[in-house]
Amino acid sequence: MSTTNKLPVWFWVISIIALLWNIMGVMAYLGQAYMTEEILNAMPEADQHFYNNIPAWVTSVFAIAVFSGLFGCIALLIRKKIAIVLFIVSLLGILAQQTYNFFIQDFVELSGQRVYMPVIILVFAIFLIWFSKFSNSKGWIS
């Protein structure tokens, strides 16, 4: 007699919401990485200086964060334990990028959306690590 470990519906709901969230992150990265001069010139001067002076390492960790998060969600949906590692890598990328944004850059003032959105991103990344570890402990991913 074989037993199957049936997944609750909320596992799929959370995994799909996480995938959509990470797709939005990839779109944000692509929007920043391939920003046209026209879009850049329409921004306030401080934002123009910010985007014109982002170091390559910050752009790199942004890409690492969003793509490892995306692949982590795909791994979660296909029930692979590698999701845990991918979400940890994503968190490390987020922390590196936010360290630059909050403590190194001095082009734009951090207030409003520039503060609460990074906090939401950080909380979501930590939640995905916890959720993937929880899923692993329940035998839902392997």
Buried (B, 14 or more C-beta within 10 A) or exposed (E): EEEEEEBEEEBEEBBEEBBEBBBEBBEBBEEEEEEEEEEEEEBEEEEBBBBEEBEEEBBEBBBBBBBBBBBBBBBBBEBBBBBBBBBBBBBBBBEBBBEBBEEEBEBBEEEEEEEEEBEEBBEBBEEBBEBBBEBBEEEBBE
